Amino acid sequence: MSVKWTSALLLLQLGCYFSAGGCGKMLVWPTEYSHWMNMKTILDELVARGHQVVVLASSASILIDHSKPSAFKFEVFPTSLSKADFEIAFKQLVSEWTYELPKDSFWSHFSKMQEASWKFVVISRRLCEDVVKNTKLVTKLRESRFDLVLADPVGHCGELLAEVLKVPFVYTLRFSLGYQFETLGGKLPVPPSYTPVVLSELSDKMTFMERVKNMIYVLYFNFWFQSVNFKEWNEFYSEVLGRPTTLTETMGKAEMWLIRTYWDFEFPRPFLPNFVFVGGLHCKPAKPLPKEMEEFVQSSGENGIVVFSLGSIVSNMPEERASVIASALAQIPQKVLWRFDGKRPATLGANTRLYKWIPQNDLLGHPKTKAFITHGGTNGIYEAIYHGVPMVGVPLFADQPDNIAHMMAKGAAVRVDFQQMSSTDLLNALKKVINDPSYKENVMKLSRIQRDQPMKPLDRAVFWIEFVMRNKGAKHLRPASHDLTWAQLHSLDVIGFLLACVVTAVYVIIRCFLFCCRKVVKSGKDKRE
């Protein structure tokens, strides 16, 4: 570590020592890509407040570069996976989900989604085994005496490490498939009558058939999907802990769930006191653009610019799709800044410039930005909301179609299908969000909601992490539903008891009635005789 970083950390620790609350020591179990970017924002703030942060990174990590100087300490563990294997497997998952799943029928889509997800689960488990079965590493972590584990449940193991080390843990996540982890692990109520299941692409105002569809998603994710995917995790966790347990039971011990959305994005629904919404925690004011880029933006005049990015994961866009997109962009009066890493499309217009990387937040915050063409990642959507930029959604995989569905329901976006769209489709979508003032008005309303909070999302996330460290947990916020069986949670035992009472009462009444009837009949016969 450089002298600069060492001096900074010493100053932070001294400040922490003399502060009233003291500082904590945190172990972090991260995941990759946008999940790591969100988590890193929280960790940067925690380090700035004087906390010690140790990131447990595998030797195969894609984005977490432990070789660079950092305020974090990296504990790198060896794994049987290579970095290339990890990246290839992840991009293969993305490619299958993007180009194959949309072609299938409803039920086939479910089956292939599970198959694709299982490949990622296998990788997650191998990484977890490489940690918890590394006796030397586990001993070192125990001796470090951490105050808290911060984890993203999309990559299982953080909760298991917390159990092994006997320290409280906090989750930070966007969502899990069908709210499985939140409902089964966190006991979060998700009424299917008005709460759309993640990936269903529904809103909170559903028709009868949409509610049928939503219920099918609930049954699929909460029963069949989890029964297949969780079985091996249950056996593995029981083996490591030396006692019978399940993945959901272990996840249910989370002190806090920091959900990376907010009510500008979510539909209103019930939540629990240990669930805190911190969406947009990475959003910040725009910084000046690089000189060459600023000159290009200014050259747009009154027409302004369009910002276009499909994220950092998808890099193998077919040439035919790139050509269709470039042709549409060439027909708008705005200048376009397109994040694109591939062969230059033959139909690219003079108004469009290609960049391997763009300062997305700074461009979205520029006063000349008229629209944002996005794949629908949560980070990009929140930057667009924060800066008040209407969107054209081109969702590709995972939660992206669902995210765009949320923005469409709130009147802030138009969606086009990546596989099926023509140049005319994309052109019309762009004209609609740029020329129809309602889209700008709606996204500005969302922007005001995002900014009008008593506490910034990042401060809220850090507060609750520090709260858990100060108080050695937050058990007082944990609902009693964690201690109930599935039948007790849904009051099936009470309903059964009450039904039994009613049946018994009805049976007794009927028997008494029949007895009285027989007495009356017999008495009548005796009199006639």
Backbone torsions as a table, in degrees:
resi	resn	phi	psi	omega
1	MET	NA	139.0	-177.0
2	SER	-69.3	163.3	178.4
3	VAL	-61.7	-35.4	-179.8
4	LYS	-60.9	-49.2	-179.2
5	TRP	-66.7	-39.6	-179.4
6	THR	-61.8	-44.0	179.4
7	SER	-64.0	-42.5	-179.8
8	ALA	-62.2	-43.8	-179.5
9	LEU	-65.8	-38.4	178.2
10	LEU	-62.8	-41.8	178.6
11	LEU	-63.7	-42.1	178.8
12	LEU	-62.7	-42.4	-178.7
13	GLN	-66.7	-36.8	177.6
14	LEU	-65.5	-43.1	178.5
15	GLY	-63.0	-37.1	179.9
16	CYS	-68.6	-38.2	-177.7
17	TYR	-62.9	-38.6	-177.1
18	PHE	-89.5	-4.4	179.7
19	SER	-77.4	163.4	-176.2
20	ALA	-71.9	-36.9	-172.9
21	GLY	-87.5	-21.5	-175.3
22	GLY	75.3	170.9	-178.1
23	CYS	-118.0	158.0	-177.9
24	GLY	-114.1	171.6	178.8
25	LYS	-120.1	124.7	-169.5
26	MET	-124.2	137.0	172.9
27	LEU	-103.3	135.6	-174.8
28	VAL	-119.2	128.8	173.0
29	TRP	-108.7	100.9	-173.0
30	PRO	-94.0	168.6	166.2
31	THR	-122.1	-176.1	-169.2
32	GLU	-98.7	176.2	174.1
33	TYR	55.2	-132.8	-173.3
34	SER	-62.2	-27.3	178.4
35	HIS	-63.5	-42.1	178.2
36	TRP	-67.4	-39.0	-179.7
37	MET	-60.4	-43.0	177.7
38	ASN	-65.2	-45.2	-178.6
39	MET	-64.8	-38.5	-179.6
40	LYS	-61.8	-34.9	176.9
41	THR	-59.7	-43.0	178.3
42	ILE	-66.3	-43.5	-177.1
43	LEU	-65.5	-38.4	177.5
44	ASP	-58.3	-42.5	-179.4
45	GLU	-69.1	-38.7	178.2
46	LEU	-63.8	-41.7	177.8
47	VAL	-64.7	-40.0	179.3
48	ALA	-61.9	-24.4	178.6
49	ARG	-93.9	5.8	172.6
50	GLY	98.7	3.1	179.9
51	HIS	-79.0	150.6	174.8
52	GLN	-89.3	129.9	-177.6
53	VAL	-124.3	124.4	176.4
54	VAL	-116.9	118.1	-179.2
55	VAL	-97.9	121.2	-179.9
56	LEU	-86.9	100.9	-174.3
57	ALA	-114.3	140.6	177.7
58	SER	-82.5	159.4	177.3
59	SER	-67.9	-12.4	-179.5
60	ALA	-101.0	9.1	-176.7
61	SER	-58.3	140.6	-176.1
62	ILE	-86.6	-52.8	-174.6
63	LEU	-99.7	-23.9	-174.8
64	ILE	-81.0	101.6	-177.1
65	ASP	-94.9	99.5	-177.1
66	HIS	-83.0	-2.1	-179.6
67	SER	-82.9	-19.4	-178.6
68	LYS	-84.3	150.0	176.1
69	PRO	-60.0	138.0	-176.9
70	SER	-153.0	157.4	174.7
71	ALA	-74.9	-16.4	177.3
72	PHE	-85.0	156.9	166.9
73	LYS	-102.4	131.6	179.7
74	PHE	-103.2	128.7	172.8
75	GLU	-106.4	102.0	-174.6
76	VAL	-92.7	125.9	179.2
77	PHE	-112.1	142.9	179.3
78	PRO	-72.5	147.0	178.3
79	THR	-137.9	155.0	179.7
80	SER	-72.4	-12.2	176.7
81	LEU	-86.4	145.4	172.0
82	SER	-95.7	160.9	179.2
83	LYS	-59.9	-39.7	179.8
84	ALA	-64.4	-42.5	179.6
85	ASP	-61.2	-44.0	-178.9
86	PHE	-62.2	-48.1	-176.7
87	GLU	-67.5	-41.2	179.4
88	ILE	-63.3	-45.0	-179.8
89	ALA	-62.3	-40.9	-178.5
90	PHE	-68.2	-43.6	-179.2
91	LYS	-70.5	-29.0	175.3
92	GLN	-66.9	-40.3	176.4
93	LEU	-60.1	-46.2	179.5
94	VAL	-62.8	-43.3	-178.8
95	SER	-63.6	-44.1	179.2
96	GLU	-62.9	-43.8	-178.3
97	TRP	-66.5	-35.3	-176.7
98	THR	-77.2	-45.7	-169.8
99	TYR	-103.7	-16.7	-175.3
100	GLU	-109.2	-47.8	-174.1
101	LEU	-58.9	-41.0	-177.0
102	PRO	-62.6	-17.4	-177.1
103	LYS	-80.8	-13.2	-171.7
104	ASP	-92.2	165.3	176.2
105	SER	-72.6	174.0	-176.4
106	PHE	-54.8	-53.3	-175.5
107	TRP	-73.8	-36.3	177.7
108	SER	-65.9	-35.2	177.3
109	HIS	-59.7	-45.6	177.9
110	PHE	-57.8	-47.7	-176.0
111	SER	-62.9	-45.8	-178.7
112	LYS	-70.7	-32.5	177.0
113	MET	-63.5	-41.4	178.2
114	GLN	-65.3	-41.3	179.8
115	GLU	-63.2	-43.4	179.2
116	ALA	-66.1	-41.0	179.9
117	SER	-65.4	-35.4	-176.9
118	TRP	-63.1	-32.7	177.9
119	LYS	-61.5	-40.1	178.2
120	PHE	-69.8	-36.8	178.5
121	VAL	-62.2	-41.0	179.1
122	VAL	-60.0	-42.4	178.3
123	ILE	-64.6	-44.4	179.8
124	SER	-59.1	-41.4	-178.3
125	ARG	-67.7	-39.9	179.0
126	ARG	-61.5	-41.0	177.9
127	LEU	-64.0	-41.9	-179.2
128	CYS	-64.4	-42.9	178.3
129	GLU	-60.8	-40.1	-179.1
130	ASP	-64.7	-22.0	178.2
131	VAL	-88.7	-59.1	-170.8
132	VAL	-71.4	-19.8	178.0
133	LYS	-96.4	5.0	175.4
134	ASN	-92.5	92.0	-173.7
135	THR	-57.1	-42.0	-178.6
136	LYS	-63.5	-42.7	-179.8
137	LEU	-66.6	-44.7	-178.8
138	VAL	-62.1	-40.1	177.7
139	THR	-62.0	-43.2	179.0
140	LYS	-62.6	-41.7	179.6
141	LEU	-66.3	-38.4	178.0
142	ARG	-63.2	-43.4	-178.2
143	GLU	-68.0	-20.6	-179.7
144	SER	-74.3	-17.9	176.2
145	ARG	52.1	66.4	178.5
146	PHE	-73.7	151.7	177.5
147	ASP	-91.2	-21.1	-173.8
148	LEU	-164.1	150.7	170.7
149	VAL	-112.9	128.6	175.3
150	LEU	-107.2	126.3	-173.4
151	ALA	-140.8	157.2	171.3
152	ASP	-108.8	116.7	-173.5
153	PRO	-69.8	-9.3	176.2
154	VAL	-60.1	-34.2	171.8
155	GLY	-108.1	100.9	-175.9
156	HIS	-60.7	152.3	170.6
157	CYS	136.6	-29.9	-179.3
158	GLY	-58.2	-42.0	179.5
159	GLU	-67.9	-33.7	177.9
160	LEU	-69.6	-41.6	177.0
161	LEU	-60.4	-41.9	179.3
162	ALA	-61.4	-39.4	177.5
163	GLU	-66.2	-43.0	-179.6
164	VAL	-64.1	-40.9	-177.8
165	LEU	-86.3	-9.5	179.9
166	LYS	59.0	49.6	176.2
167	VAL	-130.1	154.3	178.2
168	PRO	-68.1	157.5	178.3
169	PHE	-137.8	154.8	-179.1
170	VAL	-126.1	139.7	177.2
171	TYR	-98.9	145.6	166.0
172	THR	-129.0	123.9	-175.5
173	LEU	-155.8	160.2	172.6
174	ARG	-90.1	-50.2	-179.8
175	PHE	-171.3	166.4	167.6
176	SER	-122.9	161.7	-176.7
177	LEU	-56.1	118.5	178.1
178	GLY	64.8	20.4	-175.8
179	TYR	60.2	29.0	-177.3
180	GLN	-58.0	-52.1	-176.1
181	PHE	-66.4	-39.1	-178.0
182	GLU	-68.3	-40.7	-177.5
183	THR	-82.6	-45.9	-176.9
184	LEU	-80.2	-39.3	-179.8
185	GLY	-88.7	-46.4	-176.3
186	GLY	-92.5	-7.2	-179.6
187	LYS	61.8	28.8	178.0
188	LEU	-72.3	126.2	178.6
189	PRO	-72.0	130.5	178.9
190	VAL	-130.5	82.3	-179.2
191	PRO	-62.7	116.5	-174.6
192	PRO	-69.8	-11.9	-179.8
193	SER	-69.6	-27.8	179.9
194	TYR	-142.0	5.0	176.6
195	THR	-112.6	105.4	-178.7
196	PRO	-67.4	135.2	178.1
197	VAL	-70.6	142.5	177.3
198	VAL	-56.0	136.9	-179.0
199	LEU	84.2	-5.6	179.5
200	SER	-77.5	-20.4	-178.9
201	GLU	62.6	30.3	179.1
202	LEU	-105.5	164.5	174.8
203	SER	-105.0	-175.9	179.8
204	ASP	-82.4	-6.2	176.4
205	LYS	-109.5	93.9	-172.7
206	MET	-108.8	144.8	170.8
207	THR	-75.8	175.0	179.5
208	PHE	-59.0	-46.8	-178.2
209	MET	-67.5	-31.3	176.0
210	GLU	-69.1	-35.2	175.7
211	ARG	-68.3	-33.1	174.1
212	VAL	-63.1	-46.8	178.4
213	LYS	-59.9	-44.0	-179.1
214	ASN	-62.6	-39.5	178.7
215	MET	-66.1	-36.0	176.8
216	ILE	-62.7	-41.6	176.9
217	TYR	-62.1	-42.3	179.2
218	VAL	-59.5	-49.6	-178.4
219	LEU	-63.5	-40.1	-178.8
220	TYR	-64.1	-54.1	-175.1
221	PHE	-69.5	-41.4	-173.2
222	ASN	-83.2	-12.5	-178.6
223	PHE	-124.5	-72.1	-173.7
224	TRP	-65.8	-49.4	-176.9
225	PHE	-61.0	-48.6	-176.4
226	GLN	-72.0	-30.3	179.7
227	SER	-66.5	-32.2	178.9
228	VAL	-80.1	-46.4	-173.5
229	ASN	-77.7	-28.6	-172.7
230	PHE	-88.5	-17.7	-172.9
231	LYS	-56.9	-49.8	-178.0
232	GLU	-67.6	-35.7	177.0
233	TRP	-64.0	-40.3	179.2
234	ASN	-60.1	-44.4	179.5
235	GLU	-65.9	-41.4	-178.9
236	PHE	-65.8	-46.0	180.0
237	TYR	-64.3	-38.8	178.1
238	SER	-64.4	-39.0	179.4
239	GLU	-64.9	-45.3	-176.9
240	VAL	-68.1	-42.1	-176.1
241	LEU	-84.0	-12.8	177.6
242	GLY	72.7	23.9	177.6
243	ARG	-156.0	154.3	179.7
244	PRO	-63.9	128.8	177.9
245	THR	-156.4	177.6	177.6
246	THR	-133.9	164.1	177.1
247	LEU	-61.2	-46.7	-177.2
248	THR	-67.4	-34.4	176.7
249	GLU	-63.2	-42.6	179.4
250	THR	-67.1	-42.3	178.5
251	MET	-64.3	-31.9	-178.6
252	GLY	-65.0	-11.0	179.6
253	LYS	-86.3	0.9	177.8
254	ALA	-58.6	133.8	-179.7
255	GLU	-73.9	-42.2	-179.0
256	MET	-140.0	149.6	173.8
257	TRP	-118.7	110.2	178.5
258	LEU	-93.5	103.6	-175.5
259	ILE	-89.4	125.4	-173.0
260	ARG	-86.1	45.6	168.8
261	THR	-136.9	178.9	-179.9
262	TYR	-150.4	179.0	-173.5
263	TRP	-76.5	-4.2	168.8
264	ASP	-76.9	-22.0	-179.4
265	PHE	-105.6	-44.3	-175.5
266	GLU	-76.1	158.7	167.1
267	PHE	-90.2	143.2	-178.1
268	PRO	-56.9	133.3	179.2
269	ARG	-160.0	162.5	-179.1
270	PRO	-70.2	148.1	174.4
271	PHE	-145.7	168.8	-174.6
272	LEU	-102.8	160.8	-176.8
273	PRO	-65.2	-20.5	177.6
274	ASN	-95.5	14.5	170.3
275	PHE	-109.6	121.4	-177.5
276	VAL	-124.2	130.7	-177.6
277	PHE	-93.3	122.3	-174.1
278	VAL	-129.0	30.9	-179.2
279	GLY	-59.4	139.9	179.4
280	GLY	83.4	15.8	-177.2
281	LEU	-64.1	-19.8	-179.3
282	HIS	-90.4	-7.9	-175.7
283	CYS	-70.3	143.2	-179.4
284	LYS	-156.2	161.8	178.9
285	PRO	-58.9	151.4	-178.9
286	ALA	-71.8	145.6	174.7
287	LYS	-102.8	162.8	178.7
288	PRO	-59.8	145.6	179.7
289	LEU	-80.8	158.5	171.5
290	PRO	-56.1	150.2	-171.8
291	LYS	-54.5	-49.9	-177.2
292	GLU	-62.3	-40.1	-179.6
293	MET	-69.7	-39.5	178.7
294	GLU	-63.5	-38.4	178.5
295	GLU	-64.1	-40.4	178.7
296	PHE	-66.5	-41.0	178.4
297	VAL	-63.3	-44.5	-178.9
298	GLN	-65.7	-27.4	-179.9
299	SER	-70.1	-8.7	-179.8
300	SER	-75.2	-16.0	179.9
301	GLY	63.6	-141.2	-177.9
302	GLU	-74.8	-18.7	-178.9
303	ASN	-68.8	-30.8	178.3
304	GLY	79.0	-164.6	-174.5
305	ILE	-128.9	161.9	171.7
306	VAL	-120.1	131.9	178.3
307	VAL	-101.4	132.9	-174.8
308	PHE	-132.3	120.8	176.4
309	SER	-151.2	133.4	174.5
310	LEU	-106.5	23.5	175.4
311	GLY	86.0	-177.7	-174.4
312	SER	-97.7	-9.7	-173.6
313	ILE	-85.9	-45.1	-176.2
314	VAL	-82.2	113.4	-178.0
315	SER	-126.8	-0.4	-176.0
316	ASN	-114.6	46.8	-179.9
317	MET	-62.9	130.0	178.2
318	PRO	-58.6	144.2	-177.9
319	GLU	-59.4	-36.5	-178.8
320	GLU	-63.0	-41.5	179.1
321	ARG	-67.7	-41.5	179.3
322	ALA	-62.3	-37.3	179.9
323	SER	-67.6	-41.0	178.1
324	VAL	-62.0	-45.0	-179.4
325	ILE	-64.7	-46.8	-178.9
326	ALA	-60.6	-37.8	179.6
327	SER	-63.3	-40.4	178.4
328	ALA	-66.9	-44.0	-178.4
329	LEU	-63.6	-31.6	-178.8
330	ALA	-67.1	-16.6	-174.5
331	GLN	-97.4	0.1	179.4
332	ILE	-100.2	151.8	-178.7
333	PRO	-74.6	-16.0	-178.3
334	GLN	-76.0	155.6	168.9
335	LYS	-82.2	147.5	-175.0
336	VAL	-124.3	131.8	172.8
337	LEU	-111.3	111.8	-170.8
338	TRP	-114.2	117.6	173.2
339	ARG	-76.6	111.8	-172.5
340	PHE	-151.1	129.8	179.4
341	ASP	-125.5	87.0	-177.7
342	GLY	-173.6	-169.3	179.4
343	LYS	-68.9	134.2	-178.5
344	ARG	-60.8	122.2	179.7
345	PRO	-64.1	141.0	-178.9
346	ALA	-66.9	-25.5	-176.8
347	THR	-92.3	10.3	-177.0
348	LEU	-63.3	131.1	-179.1
349	GLY	-86.4	166.2	-180.0
350	ALA	-68.6	-18.3	-178.5
351	ASN	-84.9	-1.9	-174.2
352	THR	-116.5	132.0	175.0
353	ARG	-118.3	139.9	-179.7
354	LEU	-99.2	138.6	177.9
355	TYR	-135.6	138.2	174.6
356	LYS	-71.9	-23.7	177.6
357	TRP	-148.6	142.6	175.9
358	ILE	-132.6	147.5	173.6
359	PRO	-77.8	81.7	-169.0
360	GLN	-56.7	-48.5	-178.3
361	ASN	-60.7	-41.3	-178.0
362	ASP	-69.5	-34.8	177.2
363	LEU	-70.7	-41.5	179.4
364	LEU	-66.1	-28.2	178.6
365	GLY	-86.2	0.4	-179.7
366	HIS	-77.4	137.5	-177.3
367	PRO	-62.7	-18.0	-179.3
368	LYS	-89.4	-2.7	-178.3
369	THR	-76.3	124.3	-177.2
370	LYS	-102.4	-30.1	-177.2
371	ALA	-157.7	159.9	-179.7
372	PHE	-129.2	117.8	173.5
373	ILE	-91.7	117.8	-170.9
374	THR	-135.7	152.0	174.5
375	HIS	-77.4	-11.9	175.7
376	GLY	97.6	19.3	173.5
377	GLY	-65.0	146.7	-175.7
378	THR	-61.2	-39.0	-179.0
379	ASN	-61.7	-48.4	-179.5
380	GLY	-64.5	-40.8	179.2
381	ILE	-61.9	-41.4	-179.8
382	TYR	-69.7	-33.0	175.0
383	GLU	-66.2	-39.3	177.5
384	ALA	-65.7	-41.7	177.0
385	ILE	-62.1	-47.9	-176.5
386	TYR	-57.2	-41.2	-176.9
387	HIS	-94.9	-1.8	176.3
388	GLY	70.4	49.9	-178.6
389	VAL	-115.9	121.1	177.5
390	PRO	-66.5	155.4	-169.6
391	MET	-123.2	148.8	164.3
392	VAL	-111.4	115.7	-175.8
393	GLY	-92.0	131.0	174.2
394	VAL	-125.0	70.6	-173.7
395	PRO	-66.6	147.2	-175.8
396	LEU	-116.6	-49.2	-174.8
397	PHE	-158.3	175.0	174.8
398	ALA	53.6	-128.6	-174.6
399	ASP	-82.5	-2.6	-172.8
400	GLN	-62.2	-44.8	175.8
401	PRO	-60.4	-37.2	179.4
402	ASP	-66.8	-41.7	178.4
403	ASN	-60.8	-44.7	179.6
404	ILE	-66.3	-36.2	177.1
405	ALA	-60.1	-38.2	177.1
406	HIS	-63.5	-44.1	-178.9
407	MET	-68.7	-34.2	176.4
408	MET	-66.1	-42.5	179.7
409	ALA	-62.4	-27.6	-179.8
410	LYS	-95.4	5.8	174.3
411	GLY	73.6	24.2	-176.4
412	ALA	-111.4	0.6	-175.6
413	ALA	-153.2	158.8	171.2
414	VAL	-122.4	142.9	-178.3
415	ARG	-110.3	141.7	169.4
416	VAL	-126.8	151.2	-177.9
417	ASP	-88.2	121.7	-176.1
418	PHE	-58.1	-40.2	-175.4
419	GLN	-76.8	-38.2	-169.7
420	GLN	-102.2	-16.0	-171.2
421	MET	-65.8	146.5	171.9
422	SER	-101.4	173.3	176.8
423	SER	-60.1	-36.7	179.5
424	THR	-64.9	-39.3	179.5
425	ASP	-61.0	-48.0	-179.1
426	LEU	-67.0	-40.0	179.7
427	LEU	-61.8	-45.8	-180.0
428	ASN	-64.7	-37.8	178.4
429	ALA	-63.9	-42.9	178.6
430	LEU	-63.8	-45.2	179.4
431	LYS	-60.6	-37.5	-177.3
432	LYS	-64.8	-49.7	-176.3
433	VAL	-73.7	-24.5	-179.7
434	ILE	-83.8	-40.8	-172.7
435	ASN	-93.3	-23.2	178.4
436	ASP	-87.7	110.8	-174.8
437	PRO	-63.2	-18.6	-177.5
438	SER	-63.2	-33.0	-179.3
439	TYR	-67.5	-41.6	176.9
440	LYS	-65.7	-42.4	180.0
441	GLU	-62.8	-42.9	-178.6
442	ASN	-67.4	-41.0	-179.0
443	VAL	-72.6	-29.7	175.6
444	MET	-68.3	-33.4	175.6
445	LYS	-63.7	-44.1	177.0
446	LEU	-62.4	-38.2	179.2
447	SER	-63.1	-40.5	178.5
448	ARG	-65.4	-38.6	177.7
449	ILE	-63.9	-42.9	-179.0
450	GLN	-62.3	-39.5	-176.6
451	ARG	-84.3	-22.8	-174.8
452	ASP	-91.7	73.8	179.2
453	GLN	-129.6	148.5	-179.3
454	PRO	-68.3	-17.7	-177.3
455	MET	-147.5	137.0	178.5
456	LYS	-63.8	144.8	-178.1
457	PRO	-54.5	-39.9	179.6
458	LEU	-65.8	-42.0	177.9
459	ASP	-63.7	-36.1	179.7
460	ARG	-67.3	-42.0	178.7
461	ALA	-62.8	-45.6	-178.9
462	VAL	-66.9	-39.4	179.3
463	PHE	-56.1	-48.0	-175.4
464	TRP	-71.7	-30.4	174.0
465	ILE	-65.9	-44.9	178.4
466	GLU	-66.4	-36.5	177.7
467	PHE	-58.0	-46.6	-179.8
468	VAL	-63.2	-40.2	179.7
469	MET	-67.9	-41.8	-178.6
470	ARG	-64.6	-39.6	-172.9
471	ASN	-102.6	9.9	178.5
472	LYS	57.1	34.5	179.1
473	GLY	129.9	-177.7	177.7
474	ALA	-145.1	51.0	-175.3
475	LYS	-63.3	-25.2	-178.6
476	HIS	-69.1	-14.3	178.0
477	LEU	-97.6	-3.9	-175.1
478	ARG	-85.7	122.1	-176.8
479	PRO	-68.5	152.0	-179.6
480	ALA	-67.9	-10.6	180.0
481	SER	-60.7	-22.6	178.0
482	HIS	-65.0	-23.2	-176.4
483	ASP	-95.5	3.6	-178.2
484	LEU	-104.6	151.0	172.5
485	THR	-75.9	169.9	-179.3
486	TRP	-59.7	-41.3	-179.8
487	ALA	-65.8	-41.0	179.2
488	GLN	-67.8	-40.1	-178.4
489	LEU	-59.7	-38.8	-179.6
490	HIS	-96.6	13.7	175.7
491	SER	57.4	27.9	179.1
492	LEU	-66.3	-34.2	178.3
493	ASP	-67.1	-40.4	179.0
494	VAL	-67.6	-44.3	178.8
495	ILE	-61.1	-42.6	178.2
496	GLY	-61.5	-42.6	179.2
497	PHE	-63.9	-46.2	-179.8
498	LEU	-63.5	-40.4	177.3
499	LEU	-62.8	-41.0	178.5
500	ALA	-62.5	-40.2	178.0
501	CYS	-63.5	-44.0	-179.7
502	VAL	-64.3	-45.6	-179.9
503	VAL	-61.5	-43.3	178.9
504	THR	-62.4	-44.6	-179.8
505	ALA	-62.5	-44.4	179.7
506	VAL	-63.3	-41.8	179.8
507	TYR	-61.8	-44.9	-179.6
508	VAL	-64.1	-43.0	-179.6
509	ILE	-62.3	-44.7	-179.6
510	ILE	-64.1	-42.8	178.9
511	ARG	-62.3	-41.7	178.3
512	CYS	-64.6	-41.9	179.6
513	PHE	-62.0	-46.2	179.6
514	LEU	-64.0	-38.1	178.7
515	PHE	-62.8	-44.8	179.4
516	CYS	-63.9	-40.7	178.9
517	CYS	-61.4	-43.6	179.5
518	ARG	-63.1	-38.5	178.9
519	LYS	-63.4	-44.2	-179.7
520	VAL	-63.1	-44.9	179.9
521	VAL	-62.6	-45.3	-179.4
522	LYS	-63.4	-40.8	179.4
523	SER	-62.8	-39.8	178.4
524	GLY	-63.6	-40.9	179.0
525	LYS	-64.8	-41.2	-179.2
526	ASP	-62.6	-38.7	-179.2
527	LYS	-67.8	-40.9	179.9
528	ARG	-65.5	-35.7	179.3
529	GLU	-72.2	NA	NA
